[in-house]
Amino acid sequence: MTAPWTDRFADRMTHIRASEIRELLKLLDQPDILSFAGGIPDPALFPTERIQAVCAEVLEQTGAQALQYSVSEGLPELRRWIAARMTADGVPCDEGTIVITAGSQQALDLIGKLFLNRGDVVLAERPTYLGALGAFNAYEPAYGDLDSEVPASARLAYVVPDFANPSGRTMPRRERERLLERAEAHGLVLVEDAAYRDLRFAGTAEPSLLALDVARSGGIEAARTLYCGTFSKTLSPALRLGWVCAPQAVIDKLVLLKQGCDLHVSTINQMVAARVIAEGYDAHLERLRAHYRTRAAAMQDALARHMPLGVTWSKPQGGMFVWLTVPEGLDGAQLLEAALAEERVAFVPGAPFFATDAQATTLRLSYSLPGPADIDEGVRRLARVIAARLAYAGSNAAWAATGRA
Ligand SMILES: Cc1ncc(COP(=O)(O)O)c(C=O)c1O
């Protein structure tokens, strides 16, 4: 007999469900599938040898410290390096405004814990990063569309301004400024998820929301933006190293929550990362950018060459994602089923990325993992699946029109 667990779970669990995408990705782990589904960094870009050498060095020179507990706010030298980096990116600050988190995912969870009461409204873009919704859901918020009127119960707005997951979109400067104005007018906390900010491979950088906020408000202590950064997309996601840069009063509370949650991020991981980034980090970023630039260009070429009329897609200036929109009447989830069965090609349907009013005619394609030849072949196959459905829908429409005449 199974225990009646469902009755015993806390009320908040009614808001927490398995991610459709994670379930889907498990199915796609087969060698004969050409996949645009995984949104993970290309492992060929991990600085494996450097991390290996630095690990040995850290253990040899400072093993007792590296394997010991450490402070909840994070390693001072790592926080100082991040503060200097934030300062160079237009946010004058020091290590007191930085807390190290277990990836930016934990930052989102701690921010939800700190700011959200049940029923508070979180404003999000359409589409938005599913993992953020997963983190916030535990605090039982309602969701609203960032572009609609701001309800009185809105507390927080969550945005990915640079090369967003899943849309690949970059928010123009004017839109960032308008968002700050609206946040000020409605007393909103802004959460800036900068997970892909370092991966710009085209165009010119926009100032971060936090940089614009600091310029408007006069300093980080007067800002309303919480900046979430991460080393997952640049060094390695397995290190689980992210950070929040925010006014000290917010950081102090996040540190308390972090203490209650897991005490601190792995000391050895922080020490290794601090040494790895101290040398050659910018050259490493340039290599990543060149790599993703090539992959992104291969995908744009393939889409232009193969996709039937009526299909549109985003042209990202960085990051890992292209957002595809197919004509009305087609459905991303059904297309995936057909693409897997008929062409052994995979992607992620767009609908789960919407907190409100899901748009079924959308697909997320990642160009991070497949090489240029596979990108071309995968897009060609996907285009074939879409074209077949369009031809079918077209012939049905023509038939219906003839019938009516
Ligand atoms: C937009 C965005 N934010 C946050 C994360 C979480 O990354 P991490 O916790 O590894 O820093 C991801 C991961 O895919 C992401 O795409």
The ligand as a Gaussian input file, in Angstrom:
#p B3LYP/6-31G(d) Opt

LIG

0 1
 C       17.859000      32.608000     -18.654000
 C       18.491000      31.646000     -17.696000
 N       18.619000      31.992000     -16.422000
 C       19.176000      31.178000     -15.518000
 C       19.626000      29.920000     -15.866000
 C       20.179000      29.052000     -14.796000
 O       21.530000      28.865000     -14.922000
 P       22.497000      28.546000     -13.737000
 O       21.702000      28.231000     -12.507000
 O       23.287000      27.382000     -14.186000
 O       23.324000      29.777000     -13.540000
 C       19.509000      29.499000     -17.195000
 C       19.942000      28.156000     -17.585000
 O       19.673000      27.662000     -18.645000
 C       18.917000      30.391000     -18.137000
 O       18.758000      30.046000     -19.415000

